[in-house]
Amino acid sequence: MQRVYLDHAATTQMLPQARAAWLQVSQQVGNASSLHTSGRAARRVVESARESIAEDLGMRPSAVIFTGGGTESDNLAIKGLYWARCAQLGKSPRTIVTSAIEHHAVLDPVLWLGEHEGAVVELANTDAQGCVSLVEIERALVRGDIALVSIMWANNEIGAIQPVHEIAGLCQKFDVPFHTDAVQALGQVPLNLGDLDATAVTISSHKIGGPVGVGALLVDPIAKFTPVLHGGGQEREIRSGTLDPASIAAFAAAVRYSVSELDEHGAALRELQEYLVSAVTSAVPGAILNGPLPGEARLPNNTHFSFPGCEGDSLLMLLDAAGIDCATGSACTAGIPEPSHVLLSMGLDEKTARASLRFSLGRGSSKEGIDQLAQALPGVVERAQRAGSVSV
Amino acid sequence: MSKLRVISAMSGGVDSSVATARMVDQGHEVVGIHLALSRKDSNGKGRGCCTLDDARDARRVADKLGIPFYVWDFSTAFAESVMDNFHSEYEQGRTPNPCLRCNEKIKFSAVLDRALALGFDAVATGHYAQIEHGPDGVELHRAIDPLKDQSYVLGVLTQFQLAHSLFPLGGNYKVHIREEAEERGLITAKKPDSHDICFIPDGDTAGYLLRKLGEQPGDITDATTGEVLGRHSGTFTVTIGQRRGLNLTVPAEDGAPRYVVDIDRETGTVIVGAPELLDVDFIRAVNPIWAGAPLGEDAVEVSAQVRAHAEPVPASAYVHDGELLINLHEQIRGLAPGQAAVLYSGTKVLGSATVASTNRVGKQTSLHGS
């Protein structure tokens, strides 16, 4: 049985370009902070990658701060900006504005600052499609005393693209730092960061076919960040820690490829996305598509459905046995599925939220794979409904 | 045996690890499930049956065996059906067995129902007990290893549940199971056995109940004179048959030790007296559950077991008005309402019921079991 991988939003296969870059650089010895020839060679790799990523995304090289991945970038942006703002303005606690549908890598540091440092947390609501309310953000900004605003570029569960340009414009008007987590958007939609008035943008390598364990925070070079990691003072003292030239080179290769292929890739994904939505809804007439309809408002790789009467984890397990990899939502350490906070905030009840699956497309996805999914689904849903009706 | 689709409940202990391995060896299509029964690792110790370490060990054994593995969240059902029941039973002066309750309500009910609905044929566990196929259906028998036999905690299973249960370890001694785990290279081979209630990993049931239910102080009185001898912080902090830790302020006239012989839930009084007052030879038990054919109005010779590791006692038993009445041919000491009486014929489990009263205790407690 050919396995069908429909969880590209979790992680996707490494691109050959990225693998080649990693293998090549990994033969080199040298710490990018060392002053000798080998060190400078390593540093050269890092700086070339920095320039490459900056060029591809429309920023200056000094904007690129390499990190250990999306979660670290989000933590650095949230805590780093919050602490710097409090220090700069000489008072705390202040308010952090974010949305109820953020990834936990944003939501949890924000809530942590609320619990441990007295930050006031304002969670902007979304409409039923998962689009953040601009009005709520504007109202919060008008009230004042805002440390920062953090709103994701596109949601990881339901693919809803957020009005980040408008939010960035509002923040600029009120002179408030704006961070956006663009982990899911990179490689799916054009970022053109030169046109965005953001203070910090999170990107991650492995979501676009680079290696896991490397990412970047793209920052406004004049913005102040209090470091989260203190140490050797790398990355302009914003992020200490020995740089990983092989992974950084591979990350840059993945950015280069995914940005250059963006139009073609996006168009191919859109076609598959529409095919998948119609295949699933005709295989299971009761299935409900969550989030915006395929189109401008939604990432081209994302589909997300509720199958009323089913438990998501039963569906996942049965589809797994049928050769299909997909996702229910965020899982905790012990692997216990929680109802998605994203779906709950969009107004779904807990039962429907638990009855949901995400199928996310990527390179290697095909109509044949989607057909295999559509073929398996009716039986799987029927079984999961039976299991759902006996669950206590 | 034909090839079955089996859910193997993997606690992360050595027994369920070997049970799962054996199911795989027998050619069944096995999926490993770890039951998340509580959401918190209550105090970071690895002894409870539902900690993150155990979930990880179960996952690693499943990896080694090359079978799919998932965590099923039954924490809500466990809290409602087992923990809430545990609290309220103690609060009402009874002594429940949560492992039995978990088998009845969770492992062989909620989990089994879900497994069957998902298209599986059976649930396998690492319990030490044996399933045999008799003329009238499936029979539950004691395990070969008398020290490990767990048929008592499975005495709440019905014919239907037994027909969909597999206990691959019942024909072996525990020591051989450990050796087998070692030979198979399972990382759980040297894990210590768990003896405690999984949600009370430190074994301090009284302390746990005090935290859950709050102090409900009352008198400790003498069974014969009615004299107040001391105070307790809650009837649920003592058990029938307990002698130590009562802190009696008035010494016995003859200096003889005194035991908890009854609990009066109505007045919140703990009654203490001489050990002879604990001797029981008649049991009235409610809510009987039968593994096979139910007992009728005619008394049948059986053996009765009232605790997980108690010696079975010869008895005659019959059912009247839906209640199970047991005449013990030998006296047993210290039986509390809420305990389960499991009846056997030889090694075969006939059924079980919840002790409501005896010829010694329970006159003051509610006559209706759980």
Interface residues (C-beta under 8 A of the other chain):
Chain A: D313 S314 M317 L318 D320 A321 T333 A334 G335 I336 P337 R383 A384 R386 A387 S389 V390 S391 V392
Chain B: V31 H34 A36 R39 L52 A55 P68 Y70 V71 W72 D73 F74 S75 T76 A77 E80 S81 A110 D113 R114 L116 A117 L118 G119
